[in-house]
């Protein structure tokens, strides 16, 4: 499946070149700056206005940091930040699959796991970070479940920005986020967005 990108993927420039693990990993991370969030494009958003996966991950991480400090002090803040930074690494080589792509969940997970493992296995501490990514994917801790919710909340926030720019109708994105959000404090943020856009 072809993913729409801003530019050729940087890792391709390294073919047949001997570089350190950190340089190679950086060129792989940089894929996320080039990879559009495909769901917006599928809904008709022009590519020149579309965020990248890296921009989304950055905002997820900032939201997670400030929400943990404000409302969720019981969570492990360091783990939350790490998970937020790592949560989209599976898209480096697999791409950004959306529900409209009709990719089986097990196949999506397999491709994303291969991607994360390829990137992290070469780095010091990579096994620790891979374990955190797996924990996030499985949703086996309060921190993992929190990041799943923040991931969807950020989508709702971005949809409200695009609505202000007259680029998308946010209703379907709000509905999608509402299905995932469990915590009343996060649901209240979504309701606030719906109110200011009504």
Order of alpha helices (4+ residues) and beta strands (2+ residues): alpha-alpha-alpha-alpha-alpha-alpha-alpha-alpha-alpha-alpha-alpha
